Amino acid sequence: MPDLVKATFQNNQTALEVACQVKEWKLVSALVDAGANIDTPFQGGNDDIRVALHAACQYEAKEMVYFLLDKDADPNIVDDKWGWYAFPLAWAAARGDIDLVNRLLACGADPNLKGGFYGSALHACIRKGKDEVTRVLLEHGADPNTQSRFSLFLRDLWLI
């Protein structure tokens, strides 16, 4: 397995990247357990996902998200190419997944991180009407006066 962990494929992709892109979560687990660096940026592929934790979120593989967090994946890697959310906390907040939001916060996710279409996890959950997540983020220090990437304040979103 160590040879596979270090192998590169077309477009300089790692085995971990390829396994994530084809949603082979058992192989992802085996690669991580064998020493693959879970925070190494992806190099190629057809989508805009750039690290394993983003892939697990994007493909709604919640158990893999938890596994990667248990293996110390960085929940604060921002990638604006990921589209709407750019980081896992905004993704979980927009979906209203209170358990995952709490887990990400417990693993060090920054409630004031910015990136993606919505700008912050707080903007994402308010825009999607996820009131319970909004409360949790505010309790964990999310700044209610922060602006979105379109210079909208939270009070503006509540009016939309």
N, C-alpha and C positions, 0 to 999 in steps of 0.2 A: 504493500500500500504506500510506503514512502515515495516510491518512484512515481506513482500516480498523483500524489499530493504535489509534487514538484513539476509534473509534466505540463507542457503548454501545447495548445492546439491551434487551429486556424485563428487568425487575428490576435495571436498571443493570448488566447483565453486559457484560464486555468481549469483544471478538472472541477473545482468547486463552482466556478462560474457556469460551466456547461451543465453540471448537475442541477444547479438552481434554475437555469433557463428551461430545462425540460421537466422540471418539477419532480426530480428523483430524490425525494427527501431522505430515504434510507441511505442512499449514496452520500448525500450531503452530510448526514450524521456520521457516517463512517470516515469521510474525509476530514471532518472537523476533529473527530476523536483521534485520527492519525496525525494531526498536527497542522492541518490547513489553516492559514491565517484568515479568520472570518471577516476582518475589516479591510482586506486587500481590495482596492478598487477593481471592478471588472473592466476588461479591455475592449470587448467587442460585442457582437450579438446584434440582434435586430430591435431590441427594446432599450429603454432608457434607464433600466435598473442597474445600479452601479456597485452594490454590495449585497452580501447574502441576506442580511436582515431586511433590507428593502425588498428583495425578491420574495421572501417568506410573507411579508406583509401584502405585497402586491397580489400574490397568488392565494391570499387568504389561508395560508397554512399556519394556523394559530399555534399548534403544538410545536412546529418548527421555530416560530418566533420565540416561544418560551425556551426551547432548547438553546437557541443561539444566545438569548439573554443570559441563560444559566452558564454559558461558555464565555461570558463577558464581551459579547458584541457591543460595540459602541452605539448607544441609542441616539447620539447627537451628531451623527454624520449627516450633513445636509447636501442634497444634490438637486438643484433646481431643474435638472433635466428629467427628474422623476415626475414632473407635471404638477398636478393639483396640490400635492402635500409636501414633497421634498424631504420629509423625515418621518420616522415611525409614529411619533406622538401625534402629529397632525393627522396622519392617516387613521389612527385608532380613535382620536377625538371626533373626527368627522363621521365615523361609523357608530359612534355612541357606545363603544366597547369599554365600559367602565372598568372591568377587570383588567383588560390590557393596558388601559391608561394608568391605572394604579401600579401595575407591574413595571411599566416603563419608567414611571416616576421613581419607584423604589430602586430601580437599576440606574438611576442618575440622569434620566432624561430632563433636559432643561425646559421648564414650562414657558420660558420666554424666547425660545429659539425661533428664528425667522427663516422663511424660505418658502418656495412654492407659490402657487396661484393665490392661496388665501393669506399667506404671510405668516401666520402663527397658528398654533394648535387652538388657541382661544377663538380666533377668527373663524377657523374651520368648523368648530363645533357649534358656535352661535349661528353661523350661516346655515348649518344643517339642522338647527333646532334641537340640539342635544343639551338640554338644561342641566341634567345631572352631571355630565362631564364638565360643563362650564363651572359648576360649583366646585368640583374637585380641583380643577386647574387653578381657580382663584384661591382655594385653600392652600395650594402648594406654591403660591407666590406668583402666579401669572399676572402680568401687569395689565390692568383694565384700561390703561391709557395708551397702550401701544397702537401704532398705526399698521394697517395692512400694506401690502405692496402698492396698492392703489390709493394710498393716503386716506383710507377710510378708518375712522375710529370705531370702536365697538358700538358706541351709541348710534352710529349711522347704520350699522348692520341690523340692530334691533328694530329699526324703522322699515327695513326692506321687507 
